[in-house]
Amino acid sequence: MAKLVSKTYGDALFEAAVEENRLDELFAEVKELLALLQENTDLFRLMTHPQIVKEEKMKLLDEDFAGKISGELLGLMKMLVDKDHFGETNAVLQYFLDTVKEYKHIGTAYVTSAMELKDTQKAAIEKKLLETTDYVEFEMNYKTDAALIGGMVIRIGDRVVDSSVQTKLARLTREL
């Protein structure tokens, strides 16, 4: 059900953004709104509390967001309140962001290495990913994990390339 809600509302927001030629503007605005909602857990609890009536929630949205966010986003949030789906707001906004990234051929890569990578290494990894995929740009996320011993693990969506020493040792152990 949650996936259906996020897809339905996320697609509607995406189509409206494309029709009005405001994709980049709404993309940036949704990123900010999502960060705000994730930071402000009290607002989220208030908006999903079953004992607070919809009219109060609508009034709160108008007081807090009218004039600060676009009409499309405010309307989306009000519609989610009206249909009792406000609990899915984060999923809807994330779905919209993912859809825009896919539309603009922007990939998200998660690179885990045994030790901190230098800027030149990071640039080389991004360049290689751009050459070997259909993406025109990447959002790169780096982290370190000493347990890998050496090498790295790169994840893009559901694809994983694992060249870590840890995995090679595990494979060798299985074979022996």
Order of alpha helices (4+ residues) and beta strands (2+ residues): alpha-alpha-alpha-alpha-alpha-alpha-beta-alpha-beta-beta-beta-alpha
